[in-house]
Amino acid sequence: MSMPTPEERPGEAFAEAAAEAVQTSVMAFRLVMAIADAVRRQQQKKAGKEDELPDAEKAAAEASEEVKKFLPDDIATTLLEGADWPQLAQQLMALKAAGVDLETMLPRVGEITVDVRDQVAANAEKVKREGTEEWAKALRETLPAGPVREAILSSPAWPEMARTMAGLNARGVDVRAILAAAHEEGVGVDQAVAKVLAAAEVPTTSRDAKLSYGPLTTGLDIPADLDLGDRERALRQLSIAPSENQRFTRMVREALPGAEREADLLVTSRQWPLLAARMADMESKGHPVAEHLARLSKDPSWQEGSQSTVGRRLVQAANDALRKPVGTPAGPGESRVKVNTAAARSTSPSVGPTKATTKGAAPTTPGVAAHRETGPAPKTGKAR
């Protein structure tokens, strides 16, 4: 007996497609729960009050009623029959115990799962599975810097989250839309847990964030609690995957051939995570990072000065090289505009007039540019 073709068994094919769509929506539910639980743990850990998960059997019984009440039947049934349901139930009940209103949260999560189910049903095209670096980049481009993004990347479940994102993407789901929606839930979880822990004060800007304000961070998404003193955390806060950091480090070494010591000074500097974030941002916009870094060897002016401050000068030079468009003159043999410091001071609104000491010096009238001088001032009174 020959096997029936898909045309001969349309009901079975439809059932398989529907089942896949529901299974994918359950994957989305797991992802949102993993993100919410990661935020809860992070917030409680900061306060030194991380709670143990509730009893699995008791949590499963209590959570099943919540899920049946707020999720579509097909998705709720698949969730409750899943082998990981006890763990999901524990996460839900832990969120509830931490102060999260499940009657507000679950309907919104239900909307996410329904959207995913419908997307899979409409688009079954498979695409290549992506690794964690790709999804770290997606986080950087989709979620604003802050506690939710950091909680995701610092969670032990991050590799599994990335695999889940890849699986959803392979089924034609708009993962970035899920992340954007899940971010709002994460913010709600962060605030709810913080309120219970009596730690919901308005976050203050860290010293690192304040000191980094300026050329090093212009155009970048920098968290208010940036911590450059913790290299691993800083890279995580800026959504730089370990593989990305290694690649950017290698690009710097290639840009400074024969200057291994200087390259080490740059990549081990306190500000390195900000430079890495700049490179990642440039790559996302299609800019040739390697060509920009090549300027460090073409214009070695950063070598001039005390050896004790070469690292600081190199950080500034690297940032300038990355920010300046390719093709802009920068090398020592190329055209450079010389700044007349006397003229600059004479026209500055924050600096008083300077005394002319030589012929052709800047005008002594404060706040008036040289090209606006119409001639010598008329002589009045007696000279003193």
MOZIDA-V608016 format. One record per backbone hydrogen bond with DSSP energy under -1.0 kcal/mol. NH is the residue of the N-H (numbers start at 1). CO is the residue of the C=O. If there is no record, write none. Layout:
# MOZIDA-V608016
nh = (NH;NH)
co = (CO;CO)
This chain:
# MOZIDA-V608016
nh = (8;13;14;15;16;17;18;19;20;21;22;23;24;25;26;27;28;29;30;31;32;33;34;35;36;37;38;39;40;41;42;43;44;45;46;47;48;49;59;60;61;62;63;64;67;68;69;70;71;76;77;78;79;80;81;85;88;89;90;91;92;93;94;95;96;97;98;99;100;104;105;106;109;110;111;112;113;114;115;116;117;118;119;120;121;122;123;135;136;137;138;139;140;141;142;143;150;151;152;153;154;158;161;162;163;164;165;166;167;168;169;170;172;173;175;178;179;180;181;182;183;184;185;186;187;188;189;190;191;192;193;194;195;196;197;198;199;206;210;211;212;217;218;220;226;230;234;235;236;237;238;239;240;245;246;247;248;249;250;251;252;253;254;255;259;263;264;265;266;267;268;269;272;274;275;276;277;278;279;280;281;282;283;284;286;287;289;292;293;294;295;296;297;298;299;303;304;309;310;313;314;315;316;317;318;319;320;321;322;323;324;328;334;341;344;345;346;347;351;361;367;368;372;373)
co = (5;9;10;11;12;13;14;15;16;17;18;19;20;21;22;23;24;25;26;27;28;29;30;31;32;33;34;35;36;37;38;39;40;41;42;43;45;44;55;56;57;58;59;60;63;64;65;66;67;72;73;74;75;76;77;82;84;85;86;87;88;89;90;91;92;93;94;96;95;101;101;102;105;106;107;108;109;110;111;112;113;114;115;116;117;118;119;131;132;133;134;135;136;137;138;139;146;147;148;149;150;155;157;158;159;160;161;162;163;164;165;166;169;168;173;174;175;176;177;178;179;180;181;182;183;184;185;186;187;188;189;190;191;192;193;195;194;224;206;207;208;214;214;217;223;227;230;231;232;233;234;236;235;241;242;243;244;245;246;247;248;249;250;251;256;259;260;261;262;263;264;266;269;271;271;272;273;274;275;276;277;278;279;280;283;282;287;288;289;290;292;293;294;294;295;300;301;306;307;309;310;311;312;313;314;315;316;317;318;319;320;325;331;339;340;341;342;343;348;358;346;365;369;370)
